[in-house]
Amino acid sequence: MVGTYSGFVFAMLIYYIIIPIILISNIESMSLKYSNIYTFIVQKDSQSYILSLFLTLLCFFIFTMFYNISYKRNFSIYPINIVREYNQKKAIKIYSFFARLTLIVGGGAFLFLLISMGGITSALKIAEINRSFAVSLEEFTKYPLLVIPARLITVTPFLYLLLLIEKRKSSYLLFFSISFLLAIIFFLFNAGRTHLIAFLLCFAFIYIKKYIRKSWTLIIVLGVVSLPLLDIMDQVFLFFSTHQLELTTIDYSAYLYQFIHPFRNILNLTEMVNIFGLRNGIDFVTSFIGLLPGLDFSKSYENTSLYFIGENWHILGGIPNDFITFGFIQFKTIGVILITSILGFIFGIIDKSLNKLPNGITKNLVSSALVINTFIIVSTADLEPIIKGNFILIILSISIIFTSNQKLKNKGNGII
């Protein structure tokens, strides 16, 4: 069974082990091409490297320990002749509720937002500007706060496809098609290229799974091979803004540079805390209060962006906090242990619910979405963006937790 644990641990392996090894193996050429690599990675002392390795190993063990505690809890309280019976009617009822909710709220908010900006073409023209910190969305629409509920449309295609799997119905197919198109437009407008590729890979997995045994191996290969699509999509965004299309070249060193920030962050934790101080858990409060309209608080990634980029980080683009950095800047090592244990415990609950679903397309679709979206959390772990932006992970997790709470059925003396 592949679930949140697989996505999270694999992301740790990629960001904290494999990418640093590749980077250090090519450190001279990378330093010549990107000067800040020399400043923030090459010049770091041995203590910084030891701390980063210690925190990585600590997180792995703490995460696994709390994951196992919640995953295995109450797993053996039933006799061997009792099993859980999958209740299809209950599953359809739960999926229908969330599907309609996300379609009405998310789709309605996004369509209203598009209309306020002058339509799809106008929205895509400002897509590149919108994803930067240089300007505010308020300059293009009177309703910038609609972006948050509009994100719900990204969950809707998953829910209607789950309904289609459970019961073939023309209305499900229609709403799936509409929501899938709206979700793609939303990703092009607001969430960016990486999130769009991740979204499409979730759906690609269920078809790959049908024909290829080692499906996750192929997904990983596709993920690496599709990296040049990031540059192509950049040119598409620029085309909407400038109406000029330029040819792009494939440069894997540039992709490596885009993914080194978690390793670079943890190498500079001590210096960042010395300069900006600890946040003392303020983000655990303001991230939720900030959901209310009209309230805005400082974000945990602002100091990180200022440290690595300087005063112009709003124009050049921010640096997200990986989950180790997010925990460390709260309460140092205690903060890392806290955030890791919370994630481990929550993911254990989610995977236990996922494991109770019957094997098949439903389980494959949900598991692919959970793996890919938990993979993203490792490198972008600021709490507020997770709450506001990762509705796919949140709503699908809630759905399967409710769905997995099925009735018990006596199977006599059969061995299970």
PECOR-V325857 format. One record per helix or strand. SS is the DSSP state (H for helix, E for strand). FROM is the first residue (numbers start at 1). TO is the last residue. If there is no record, write none. Layout:
ss=SS from=FROM to=TO
ss=SS from=FROM to=TO
//
This chain:
ss=H from=4 to=25
ss=H from=27 to=33
ss=H from=35 to=42
ss=H from=46 to=72
ss=E from=82 to=84
ss=H from=88 to=116
ss=H from=120 to=125
ss=H from=127 to=130
ss=H from=137 to=139
ss=H from=146 to=150
ss=H from=153 to=166
ss=H from=170 to=191
ss=H from=193 to=211
ss=H from=215 to=225
ss=H from=228 to=242
ss=H from=252 to=258
ss=H from=261 to=267
ss=H from=269 to=276
ss=H from=283 to=289
ss=H from=300 to=309
ss=H from=313 to=316
ss=H from=323 to=331
ss=H from=333 to=355
ss=H from=361 to=379
ss=H from=383 to=389
ss=H from=391 to=404
ss=E from=408 to=410
//
